[in-house]
Amino acid sequence: MNAAKRREIFLRLQAANPHPTTELEYRTPFELLIAVLLSAQATDVSVNAATRQLFPIANTPQALLDLGEAGLRVYIQRIGLYQTKAKHVIQTCRLLLERHGGEVPQTREELEALPGVGRKTANVVLNTAFGQPTIAVDTHIFRVSNRTGLAPGKNVLEVENRLLKVVPDEFKHDAHHWLILHGRYICQARKPKCGECIIESLCEYKEKVF
């Protein structure tokens, strides 16, 4: 795919959704970090349902630490892998207080040092909470990047590095959100909605579905 076609893809996505953001509900960088931690292998809908109950009770590292692992499990038990996630969240809160004065760090290295925080979670927090031009590659973005020919790669890190190389700078901050939403609602895994796709004429997928 050439640069002109890539640019047009993002111009169309931008025109359709000028100010994209995560579908996770949050008010502070800490709430976003916890929501993203909880969202691994779970839907944003299920996470939002839990945090609407949790955050009014505990939305700071100290408050969650005071709640404890058992107390946290009560709020997140309908989310997949909730027991492991409860353990990671409490450990993360403890480290935030011990190492960072209760604040969410703004570097990848510090974020990835927190329990349960991998590269994708760190990228989401850096981008969405702190405005850094990172691109977190999940299953949706991996699929869209490969299927369309936008930024093909054999694994998520290859796709991430390719996207960072080929996405024009002016679109880098929002690229993650546009691509994840496109994969979630249009370029779906089993049956892409090519007939509803605003970038269909630019897409290089050979098995389009109409």
Backbone bond lengths (Angstrom), bond angles and torsions (degrees), N, CA, C in turn:
res aa  C-N    CA-C-N  psi(-1)  N-CA   C-N-CA  omega(-1)  CA-C   N-CA-C  phi
1 M - - - 1.466 - - 1.527 109.41 -
2 N 1.322 116.27 132.29 1.463 118.89 -177.68 1.531 111.86 -85.66
3 A 1.321 114.60 167.92 1.471 120.71 -174.51 1.523 112.18 -63.97
4 A 1.326 117.44 -36.64 1.462 120.32 -178.77 1.524 111.02 -64.75
5 K 1.315 116.10 -38.88 1.469 120.17 179.87 1.529 109.91 -69.21
6 R 1.318 117.12 -41.32 1.473 120.32 177.81 1.530 110.56 -61.02
7 R 1.301 116.09 -43.04 1.471 119.91 -179.45 1.523 110.69 -62.78
8 E 1.320 116.82 -41.48 1.451 120.79 -180.00 1.530 111.17 -65.36
9 I 1.333 116.83 -36.41 1.469 120.37 176.25 1.525 110.31 -56.59
10 F 1.323 116.17 -48.35 1.464 119.37 -177.15 1.521 112.09 -73.65
11 L 1.320 117.86 -29.64 1.465 119.84 174.93 1.529 110.09 -63.73
12 R 1.323 116.95 -40.16 1.469 120.70 179.72 1.529 110.74 -69.81
13 L 1.323 116.35 -42.77 1.468 119.65 178.83 1.522 110.30 -63.59
14 Q 1.313 116.48 -38.92 1.465 121.21 179.13 1.524 111.16 -66.35
15 A 1.332 116.71 -41.97 1.462 120.58 -179.35 1.529 111.14 -63.13
16 A 1.324 115.95 -35.84 1.464 120.64 -178.96 1.529 112.36 -77.62
17 N 1.334 116.13 -27.21 1.466 120.53 -176.03 1.536 108.66 -149.17
18 P 1.329 117.28 81.70 1.470 120.89 -172.19 1.525 114.76 -63.46
19 H 1.339 117.46 -28.96 1.467 120.06 -175.77 1.531 110.44 -130.25
20 P 1.322 117.32 70.26 1.467 119.90 -177.43 1.523 111.51 -73.57
21 T 1.312 115.61 152.71 1.463 119.70 175.43 1.523 108.93 -153.50
22 T 1.293 115.95 174.80 1.459 120.42 179.16 1.522 110.91 -66.55
23 E 1.337 116.30 152.72 1.460 120.75 175.45 1.531 110.82 -88.39
24 L 1.319 117.02 -4.38 1.464 120.43 173.05 1.528 108.70 -73.01
25 E 1.325 116.35 138.70 1.458 120.85 -178.93 1.533 110.12 -90.96
26 Y 1.324 115.89 129.11 1.472 119.97 -179.29 1.522 108.80 -159.91
27 R 1.321 116.52 159.24 1.464 121.87 176.79 1.521 112.38 -122.96
28 T 1.322 117.94 -21.25 1.460 122.09 -178.07 1.532 109.40 -132.69
29 P 1.338 117.86 161.51 1.465 119.62 175.75 1.530 112.51 -56.49
30 F 1.337 117.03 -35.31 1.459 119.25 179.38 1.523 111.27 -67.04
31 E 1.334 117.30 -43.78 1.465 119.70 177.59 1.526 110.59 -61.02
32 L 1.338 116.95 -39.36 1.467 119.70 178.23 1.530 110.62 -63.73
33 L 1.327 116.85 -45.30 1.462 120.40 178.99 1.524 111.06 -56.43
34 I 1.317 117.22 -46.79 1.469 120.84 -179.13 1.529 110.20 -65.85
35 A 1.324 117.62 -42.32 1.468 120.97 179.74 1.531 111.06 -62.06
36 V 1.319 116.84 -42.28 1.475 119.88 179.84 1.528 110.41 -68.11
37 L 1.323 116.99 -39.37 1.466 120.32 175.10 1.531 111.16 -57.51
38 L 1.307 115.77 -41.93 1.465 120.50 -177.92 1.528 112.34 -74.47
39 S 1.334 117.25 -19.69 1.464 120.73 -171.56 1.521 114.42 -83.18
40 A 1.332 118.17 -9.31 1.467 119.89 179.47 1.531 110.30 -58.98
41 Q 1.335 115.89 125.72 1.471 122.39 -179.09 1.534 111.86 53.89
42 A 1.310 115.54 35.60 1.467 121.66 177.04 1.528 107.56 -146.31
43 T 1.310 116.86 160.80 1.459 119.95 179.30 1.526 110.68 -85.66
44 D 1.333 115.38 152.75 1.461 119.71 175.59 1.530 110.37 -61.09
45 V 1.330 116.65 -33.95 1.471 120.93 179.73 1.529 110.69 -60.41
46 S 1.334 116.63 -45.06 1.467 119.96 -178.72 1.525 111.13 -68.93
47 V 1.311 116.80 -36.51 1.466 120.71 178.61 1.529 110.14 -67.21
48 N 1.325 116.76 -45.46 1.468 120.03 179.13 1.528 111.70 -60.88
49 A 1.335 116.33 -38.61 1.465 119.92 178.60 1.522 110.74 -61.08
50 A 1.334 115.71 -38.22 1.470 120.21 179.98 1.526 111.81 -74.17
51 T 1.328 117.04 -45.61 1.466 119.10 -174.71 1.528 112.38 -72.10
52 R 1.333 117.46 -22.79 1.468 119.18 174.52 1.524 111.00 -63.10
53 Q 1.308 116.17 -29.04 1.459 121.18 176.46 1.529 111.77 -88.40
54 L 1.337 115.31 -36.66 1.468 120.78 -174.40 1.523 113.51 -75.85
55 F 1.332 117.67 -50.13 1.458 120.16 -170.54 1.532 114.51 -63.39
56 P 1.346 120.09 -33.80 1.475 117.89 175.02 1.535 112.78 -64.14
57 I 1.326 116.12 -21.94 1.475 120.93 179.15 1.523 111.30 -91.64
58 A 1.344 115.78 -42.18 1.467 120.50 -175.84 1.523 109.52 -150.72
59 N 1.323 116.96 110.01 1.467 120.23 179.66 1.526 112.56 -134.96
60 T 1.335 116.04 25.03 1.468 121.97 172.83 1.521 107.68 -131.71
61 P 1.335 117.87 159.84 1.465 119.44 178.88 1.531 112.97 -56.13
62 Q 1.337 116.87 -42.47 1.466 119.16 -178.20 1.529 111.06 -68.04
63 A 1.319 117.01 -41.57 1.470 120.35 -179.46 1.525 111.50 -63.78
64 L 1.322 116.98 -40.59 1.469 119.78 178.12 1.528 110.89 -69.89
65 L 1.326 115.61 -37.38 1.465 119.31 177.19 1.525 109.83 -63.43
66 D 1.308 117.07 -40.09 1.460 121.27 177.64 1.535 111.23 -65.90
67 L 1.317 116.10 -34.21 1.462 120.91 178.10 1.517 110.60 -64.37
68 G 1.340 115.39 -38.49 1.465 120.64 177.20 1.514 112.85 81.89
69 E 1.314 114.24 164.26 1.458 120.64 -177.03 1.525 111.84 -61.19
70 A 1.322 117.36 -44.54 1.473 121.04 -179.24 1.518 110.75 -65.89
71 G 1.323 116.53 -41.17 1.459 120.28 179.22 1.524 111.79 -65.57
72 L 1.341 116.54 -37.98 1.458 121.12 179.40 1.523 111.37 -67.24
73 R 1.316 116.42 -38.35 1.467 120.35 -178.63 1.527 112.23 -58.36
74 V 1.309 116.76 -32.42 1.472 120.66 179.21 1.530 110.74 -59.07
75 Y 1.335 116.65 -37.17 1.467 120.90 -176.29 1.527 113.02 -82.80
76 I 1.337 117.46 -25.87 1.470 119.16 -171.77 1.528 113.00 -115.30
77 Q 1.332 117.68 13.54 1.461 120.23 -172.54 1.528 114.40 -66.89
78 R 1.319 117.46 -14.21 1.471 119.37 177.37 1.522 112.46 -91.94
79 I 1.319 116.51 1.62 1.468 121.71 177.54 1.529 108.78 -95.94
80 G 1.314 116.39 140.69 1.463 120.05 179.05 1.518 112.60 -57.60
81 L 1.339 115.49 143.46 1.473 122.92 178.36 1.531 112.17 58.46
82 Y 1.329 116.23 33.12 1.473 119.80 -171.26 1.524 113.23 -63.69
83 Q 1.334 117.70 -31.38 1.469 118.56 -178.57 1.528 111.52 -67.69
84 T 1.327 115.89 -44.85 1.463 119.89 177.38 1.522 110.69 -65.19
85 K 1.318 115.80 -40.91 1.466 120.06 -179.64 1.526 111.59 -64.48
86 A 1.326 116.87 -38.81 1.466 119.94 178.04 1.525 110.27 -61.22
87 K 1.315 115.54 -42.02 1.469 120.35 179.04 1.530 110.50 -62.58
88 H 1.339 116.42 -46.22 1.465 120.36 -179.27 1.525 112.01 -65.07
89 V 1.317 117.26 -40.52 1.462 120.57 -179.10 1.526 110.65 -62.82
90 I 1.312 117.06 -45.60 1.466 120.37 -179.63 1.527 110.87 -65.34
91 Q 1.335 117.10 -41.51 1.472 120.37 177.34 1.529 110.51 -63.34
92 T 1.324 116.16 -40.50 1.462 120.85 179.08 1.522 111.20 -63.39
93 C 1.318 116.81 -43.18 1.476 120.65 178.08 1.524 111.09 -59.78
94 R 1.320 115.80 -41.73 1.465 120.16 -179.93 1.536 110.74 -62.59
95 L 1.341 116.10 -43.68 1.463 120.28 -179.25 1.535 111.29 -69.88
96 L 1.318 117.56 -36.66 1.466 119.65 177.13 1.525 110.72 -60.11
97 L 1.326 116.64 -39.89 1.462 120.67 179.21 1.523 111.28 -72.06
98 E 1.324 116.38 -40.37 1.466 120.50 -176.26 1.530 112.71 -73.50
99 R 1.339 116.22 -39.25 1.465 120.31 -171.48 1.526 114.57 -104.59
100 H 1.346 117.31 -26.39 1.458 119.35 -168.76 1.529 113.99 -128.62
101 G 1.333 116.65 17.01 1.458 119.55 178.40 1.513 113.65 61.83
102 G 1.341 116.34 25.97 1.456 120.55 179.32 1.519 114.77 83.07
103 E 1.341 116.54 0.99 1.466 120.63 -179.33 1.533 110.85 -97.30
104 V 1.321 116.72 152.84 1.460 121.23 176.62 1.525 108.35 -79.86
105 P 1.331 118.32 123.74 1.467 120.30 -179.13 1.526 111.62 -67.16
106 Q 1.325 115.56 157.57 1.464 120.51 -175.19 1.519 113.15 -113.80
107 T 1.352 116.97 22.84 1.462 120.00 173.98 1.519 108.84 -123.00
108 R 1.328 115.05 149.56 1.466 120.33 -179.89 1.526 112.00 -59.97
109 E 1.326 115.53 -42.59 1.467 119.56 -176.78 1.530 111.15 -61.22
110 E 1.318 116.72 -44.67 1.470 120.42 -179.02 1.527 110.98 -68.58
111 L 1.324 116.89 -38.88 1.459 119.83 179.03 1.528 111.26 -66.08
112 E 1.326 116.71 -44.32 1.471 120.61 -177.78 1.528 112.29 -69.92
113 A 1.329 116.45 -13.11 1.467 119.85 176.31 1.527 111.66 -80.32
114 L 1.339 116.27 -9.00 1.465 120.39 179.77 1.528 110.16 -84.49
115 P 1.330 118.44 142.86 1.467 122.00 -177.96 1.530 112.34 -58.67
116 G 1.318 115.63 130.18 1.454 120.52 177.39 1.514 114.71 81.72
117 V 1.337 117.71 -1.79 1.467 121.13 -179.51 1.521 109.47 -99.50
118 G 1.325 115.69 109.99 1.452 121.16 175.82 1.511 110.85 -100.10
119 R 1.314 115.57 -170.94 1.466 120.75 -177.03 1.528 111.75 -60.92
120 K 1.346 117.21 -41.94 1.465 119.79 -177.57 1.530 110.82 -63.99
121 T 1.336 117.35 -46.98 1.462 121.16 179.24 1.523 110.69 -60.79
122 A 1.329 116.30 -44.21 1.466 120.17 179.11 1.524 110.91 -59.67
123 N 1.339 116.39 -43.42 1.462 120.12 -179.81 1.528 111.89 -62.86
124 V 1.327 116.97 -40.97 1.464 120.24 179.53 1.533 110.10 -62.11
125 V 1.320 116.64 -46.18 1.471 120.77 -178.71 1.530 110.75 -65.15
126 L 1.324 116.98 -45.32 1.465 120.43 -179.79 1.521 111.06 -61.34
127 N 1.339 116.71 -39.95 1.456 121.08 -178.16 1.520 111.98 -75.06
128 T 1.331 116.16 -53.58 1.460 121.09 -169.58 1.528 112.90 -79.34
129 A 1.327 116.65 -39.21 1.473 119.53 -178.69 1.524 112.61 -85.81
130 F 1.337 115.95 -33.74 1.463 118.82 -171.17 1.529 114.47 -119.56
131 G 1.349 117.09 2.46 1.460 120.37 172.51 1.513 115.60 72.88
132 Q 1.327 117.87 18.18 1.456 119.57 179.21 1.535 110.34 -81.30
133 P 1.331 118.59 146.45 1.468 122.12 -174.65 1.531 112.96 -80.13
134 T 1.309 116.51 55.17 1.462 120.90 177.51 1.528 109.20 -94.64
135 I 1.326 116.29 158.75 1.462 121.11 178.92 1.526 108.05 -129.34
136 A 1.313 115.73 107.76 1.467 121.32 179.36 1.522 108.50 -83.54
137 V 1.327 116.82 123.69 1.463 120.91 -177.36 1.526 110.07 -100.77
138 D 1.327 115.26 112.17 1.468 120.54 173.89 1.526 107.96 -107.00
139 T 1.331 117.48 -169.20 1.463 120.16 -176.76 1.534 111.25 -63.28
140 H 1.333 117.29 -36.06 1.467 120.32 179.85 1.531 111.15 -65.31
141 I 1.323 116.37 -48.51 1.466 120.48 -177.67 1.526 110.55 -68.21
142 F 1.317 117.03 -37.36 1.460 120.85 176.77 1.528 110.26 -59.82
143 R 1.335 116.00 -45.25 1.462 121.08 -179.23 1.529 111.19 -65.63
144 V 1.337 117.26 -49.11 1.458 120.89 -178.37 1.525 111.26 -61.50
145 S 1.314 116.38 -43.32 1.467 120.86 -177.88 1.519 111.52 -63.05
146 N 1.329 116.81 -40.35 1.465 120.77 179.38 1.517 112.13 -78.19
147 R 1.315 117.06 -44.40 1.462 120.63 -174.77 1.533 111.77 -65.36
148 T 1.314 116.75 -43.43 1.465 120.26 -177.64 1.522 112.89 -77.80
149 G 1.341 116.28 -21.91 1.452 120.67 -173.69 1.519 112.45 89.18
150 L 1.338 116.57 6.23 1.459 121.50 -178.17 1.525 112.62 -61.64
151 A 1.331 115.77 -47.97 1.469 120.44 -178.18 1.520 109.19 -155.96
152 P 1.331 118.12 72.23 1.461 120.81 -176.38 1.526 112.75 -66.47
153 G 1.334 114.41 147.25 1.463 120.50 177.72 1.510 110.10 -165.64
154 K 1.327 116.55 157.47 1.470 121.13 -176.52 1.526 112.57 -81.43
155 N 1.324 117.28 -21.73 1.465 121.02 179.55 1.521 109.32 -145.83
156 V 1.337 116.37 173.03 1.469 119.66 -173.66 1.531 112.54 -63.15
157 L 1.329 117.22 -34.71 1.461 119.03 -179.29 1.530 110.85 -69.01
158 E 1.335 116.69 -39.19 1.463 120.14 176.32 1.520 110.74 -61.30
159 V 1.328 115.84 -44.35 1.468 119.88 179.95 1.524 110.56 -65.00
160 E 1.326 116.88 -43.31 1.469 120.04 178.73 1.518 111.12 -58.44
161 N 1.329 116.68 -48.79 1.460 120.61 -178.49 1.525 111.47 -64.13
162 R 1.329 115.52 -37.04 1.467 120.12 178.51 1.535 110.55 -66.49
163 L 1.330 116.27 -44.33 1.465 119.91 178.54 1.527 111.50 -61.28
164 L 1.317 116.37 -43.32 1.467 119.87 179.79 1.523 111.17 -62.26
165 K 1.337 115.89 -27.61 1.459 120.86 -179.58 1.531 111.99 -81.50
166 V 1.337 117.12 -38.59 1.466 119.35 -170.00 1.533 114.74 -102.35
167 V 1.331 118.86 -20.01 1.467 119.89 179.61 1.529 109.03 -74.08
168 P 1.339 117.91 124.85 1.470 119.84 178.57 1.534 111.04 -55.75
169 D 1.317 116.27 142.69 1.465 121.24 -174.72 1.526 113.18 -52.59
170 E 1.323 116.99 -37.60 1.466 120.04 -175.82 1.525 112.70 -65.99
171 F 1.338 117.28 -17.20 1.462 121.32 -178.26 1.527 113.35 -106.66
172 K 1.322 117.43 -4.61 1.471 120.10 -171.16 1.524 113.34 -63.29
173 H 1.322 117.13 -36.72 1.461 118.63 -177.09 1.523 111.95 -64.44
174 D 1.331 117.00 -36.95 1.465 120.77 -175.34 1.529 114.02 -100.65
175 A 1.332 117.58 -7.28 1.472 120.92 -174.22 1.520 112.31 -56.33
176 H 1.323 117.17 -42.01 1.467 121.62 -179.55 1.527 110.65 -56.48
177 H 1.314 116.75 -47.90 1.463 120.82 -176.64 1.532 111.52 -68.43
178 W 1.330 116.83 -43.98 1.467 118.92 178.68 1.524 111.81 -59.21
179 L 1.324 116.40 -45.50 1.463 120.33 -175.21 1.530 112.12 -70.78
180 I 1.318 117.36 -38.85 1.467 119.33 179.91 1.529 110.51 -67.62
181 L 1.323 117.51 -40.60 1.461 120.58 178.87 1.529 110.66 -67.84
182 H 1.317 116.09 -37.92 1.467 120.11 178.52 1.530 110.32 -64.13
183 G 1.332 115.91 -41.61 1.462 119.67 178.53 1.516 112.97 -70.35
184 R 1.317 116.33 -33.43 1.469 120.88 -177.15 1.533 111.37 -72.89
185 Y 1.338 116.85 -37.88 1.463 119.48 -170.56 1.538 115.14 -112.26
186 I 1.317 118.11 -23.95 1.470 120.37 -177.18 1.534 111.91 -118.40
187 C 1.293 116.84 -60.49 1.474 121.11 -176.09 1.534 109.50 -86.59
188 Q 1.327 114.70 61.83 1.463 121.10 -174.02 1.527 111.76 -75.22
189 A 1.324 114.77 159.54 1.466 119.82 -171.60 1.521 112.90 -63.03
190 R 1.325 117.55 -55.31 1.460 120.30 -172.38 1.519 113.31 -77.11
191 K 1.311 116.65 -41.43 1.461 120.03 -177.47 1.525 110.20 -145.80
192 P 1.332 116.48 92.67 1.467 119.16 179.97 1.526 111.09 -63.49
193 K 1.333 115.36 144.04 1.463 120.86 -178.60 1.529 109.56 -91.86
194 C 1.326 114.77 67.55 1.469 120.08 -174.55 1.529 111.74 -61.38
195 G 1.331 117.35 -32.10 1.456 120.87 179.56 1.510 113.70 -66.93
196 E 1.349 116.88 -19.87 1.467 121.32 179.74 1.526 112.27 -104.74
197 C 1.316 116.96 2.71 1.471 122.18 -169.82 1.524 112.12 -85.05
198 I 1.324 116.55 125.73 1.464 120.85 -178.33 1.531 112.54 -77.59
199 I 1.329 117.37 -10.98 1.468 119.41 177.95 1.533 111.23 -114.15
200 E 1.335 116.76 15.45 1.476 121.02 -176.33 1.523 112.27 -55.55
201 S 1.335 117.52 -40.83 1.464 120.50 -176.43 1.529 112.30 -70.00
202 L 1.319 116.75 -14.62 1.471 121.80 179.40 1.522 112.20 -101.20
203 C 1.317 116.52 -15.69 1.465 122.98 -174.52 1.529 110.69 -75.01
204 E 1.316 116.65 140.52 1.462 121.76 -177.41 1.526 113.46 -101.93
205 Y 1.330 116.46 13.68 1.476 121.76 177.78 1.533 108.80 -66.47
206 K 1.325 116.20 132.29 1.458 120.60 -173.90 1.531 113.62 -90.09
207 E 1.314 117.76 -10.39 1.467 120.42 -176.41 1.525 111.06 -119.34
208 K 1.307 116.33 51.20 1.457 120.80 -176.95 1.531 111.65 -64.06
209 V 1.324 115.19 148.43 1.456 122.43 -176.41 1.533 109.80 -116.22
210 F 1.326 117.35 122.16 1.475 121.65 -179.30 1.511 111.04 -122.79
